[in-house]
Amino acid sequence: MGTLLQDRLKNIAQNSDMLSDVRGLGLMVGVEIAGYGTLSPAECADRILECMKDMGYLLGKTGPGRNVLTWMPPLIIQEEELMEAADALEKTLQTL
């Protein structure tokens, strides 16, 4: 399931200038935010987190620059649920 999530997030990152890296182990995945326009990476991460929260998804924020979104879904998550969450991130990136 972790590989599935990372592959989907990497696909999203290839199509977005806001995401600079996807890394992790298993279902613990980090998505590094590069920033966008005049927004710093941390400000961009904050906006993404708020949008995701409004859609019902809770992600963490870590890293020295506070610009890495952390995905830690429950181990019992289903593939469909993972893809819905990744789709929500993609939709969020399109709206910023």
N, C-alpha and C positions, 0 to 999 in steps of 0.2 A: 504494500500500500504506500510506503514511503517513496519508492521509486516512481510509482504512478503520480503521486502528488508533485514530486520534484520535476518530473518530465513535463507536466502540465504547466507548472509555474515557470519553467525555463522557456517554454513555448510562448507564454505571455510576455516574458522579459525580452524575448527577441523582437517583439512587436511594440515595445514601449521604451521610450527614452528615460522614463522615470526609474526603471529597475536596472540595477547594475550587476547584481549577482544573486544566484540561488544556491544555497548549500545546506547540508544537513546530514543527519544519520537517522535512518528509519523515518518515523513520523515527526521527529524534531527537525523542523526546517526553518532556515532563516532566509529572508528576502531583503537584500540590501537596496535601500532607496538612494538614488543619485541626486534627487532634487528635480525641480522643474521651473524654468523661467527664472523669476526673481525669488522663488521659494528655496530656502536652504533644504538640504536633505532631511533634517529633523522636522522642519515645518511641514514638508511634504508628507513625511511619515505620520505626523499628527493628523493631517487632513484625511489621509487614507484610513487611519484607525477610526476616526469619527464616522466616516461613511460606512465602513464595514460594521461598526457597532450599530448604526442605525438600521442596517439590514439584518441584524441578529447574529453577527459573527464577532467573537472576541479574540483578538490577536494581542500579542505582547509587543513590547518595544525594547530593544537592547542595543548593545554595541557602544563603543567609546563615544561615537557621535550621536547616539540615540536615534539611529536611522536604519535599524534592522528590524523588520517585522518578524516576529517569531510565531510560527505555527506549531501548535502542540495539541492536535486533536486526540480524542480518546482512542485507545487501541481497538475499540470495538466498532469504530466508524466504518460505514459502508462506502463502497466506491462511488455510488451516486451522490452521497453527501459530500464527499471530498470534491467531486467535480462541481457541485453547486457552489461550494465555498470559493473555489478557484474562479468560477464564472462571475461570482460577486466581486472578486478583486478586479477582474478584467473590466467589468462594467464600471467600477469605481474609477479606475484609471482613465477610462474614456470620458468621464464626467468632470475630471479636474482640469 
